[in-house]
Amino acid sequence: MTSVPTSLRRSKRDRTLITPEGIAVPVAVASRGARAGALALDLMFIVLIMIGGSMALFYTAGGAMGLRAADKGVAGHVFQFLAIVWIIAMFLLRNAYFLYFELGPRGATPGKRIAGIRIAARDGGRLTAEMVLARNLLRDIEILMPIAFIASAGADSGLAWLTAAAWFAIFLLFPYFNRDALRAGDIIAGTWVLERPRHKLLAALTSRQADTPPAPSYAFSEAELAVYGEFELQALERVLRDRKNISLDQVYQTIAGKIGRNDGWGDERAFLEAYYAQLRARLEAGMRMGRRKSDKYSGEA
């Protein structure tokens, strides 16, 4: 019996993502452990930033202590102002941290990048601000609502603690009751967390370096190649490998329409292979310079 190579085996976390162009792309749902580790790292980073920001404000407040005794009223106003600034800054930091990084070109916070995962839209489209905002606001409901129960009922209320524990348990165990390990925020926002194919793409870009490619019959400008990124390169490679003429026609029409070309009609495979080779070379050159373009929606970072 012939064994299947490890790289071709499908795991329980493998999924197929259908892009708006109708291309099927294999993806892998992030494990629950990777998501928990990423969240722990992000919370640690947030706490460190909070500590640094608080120390800076306390240092500024220390300057107010040097005010003369006659200026005690002014010092009081300074302390009140700094306290308000601290409350606003901590609130914005806790919420803006996730929004800023997850809306970036990589769709991932520093913790997620370390864990090798990222946020993506489940419909294969663009990750919007509404999606990211919804999934992160739900995190506040998941965590802060139980605290509000206890605060309103009193710390000595057994019913409040029981309600808070049940609330925590529901949302904490929620990812274990669906096959894609989705949080409640992911379901509402229409998002999921996927593994980032960092090494797979690099291998795809460099695996054919030793071969000398033939001179391309189609040449594409920098502007035409800059339209797409790594995600679309992988999708195009999958279509070219499947060798299905129906998929080729559909993908050709999509790409040709996007870049404003029509000279590949009737020669779709050669057109797409040339575009793939030149797009791959462009992305590979960007990687060497420390620039990456994750998909068509993002800029180079």
C-alpha positions, 0 to 999 in steps of 0.5 A, a space after each residue: 500500500 502506497 503511503 501518502 506524503 505527510 505534506 499531502 495529508 489532510 487534517 481535521 483543520 483543513 478547509 477549502 476557502 472559495 474566493 470572490 473569483 470562485 477559486 477554491 483555496 486550501 486553508 487550515 483553521 488555527 488550533 485552539 491552542 495557537 489562538 489561546 497562546 496568541 491571546 495570552 501574548 497579546 494581553 501580555 503586550 497590552 499590560 506592558 504597554 499599559 505599565 509603560 504608559 502609566 509610568 510616563 503619566 506618573 512621571 508627568 504627575 510628579 512634575 505637578 508635585 513641584 508646584 508651589 504651595 500657592 498653586 495647590 488648586 492648579 496642581 489639583 486640576 492637573 491631577 484630575 486631567 491626568 487621571 482622565 487622560 489615563 482612563 481614556 488612554 487605557 480604554 483606547 489601548 485595550 480596544 485599539 490594539 486589536 483593531 489597529 493590527 487586525 486591520 493591517 495588511 497582515 490581519 494579525 496582532 503581534 501575538 497572532 504573528 508569533 503564533 503563525 495565525 491570522 484573521 480572515 473573512 469566511 466568505 473569502 472577501 476583504 476583512 472589513 473594519 465592521 468585522 474586526 470591530 464586531 469580533 472585538 466588541 464581543 470579547 468585551 461582552 464575554 469578559 466584562 459582563 460577568 464582572 458587571 454582575 459581581 460589581 452590581 450584586 456585590 462580591 459576597 453574592 453567591 448568585 452573582 459569582 455563579 452567574 459569572 462562572 456560567 457566563 465565562 464557561 459558555 463563552 470559554 467553551 464556545 470554540 469547542 462546540 463548532 468544528 472551526 473553533 469559532 468564538 461567538 465574535 467570529 460567528 457574528 462578524 463572519 470571520 475565522 482564524 487561519 494558519 498563515 502559510 509562511 513556509 509553504 509560500 516561500 517554498 512555492 516561490 523558490 522551488 523552481 529557481 534552479 530551472 531556467 524558465 522560458 522567455 514569457 510570451 506575455 509581459 506584464 507591467 509593475 502596475 499589473 503585477 501589483 494588483 495581486 498578492 501571496 494569497 492570489 498567487 497560491 490560488 492561481 498555482 492551484 488552478 494551474 495544477 488542477 488543469 481544469 479548462 472551466 476554472 482557467 477560463 473563469 480565472 483568466 476573465 477575472 485577472 484579465 478584467 482586473 488588469 485591463 488586458 484581453 490579449 490572452 483570449 484563446 491562449 488562457 493557460 499560457 497567459 496565466 502561466 506567464 502572469 503566475 511566473 512574473 507575479 511570483 518573481 515580483 513577490 519573491 523580490 519583495 520578500 528579499 527586501 523585507 516587503 510582503 503583500 498578503 493579498 489584493 486588499 492589502 498594501 506592501 508591508 
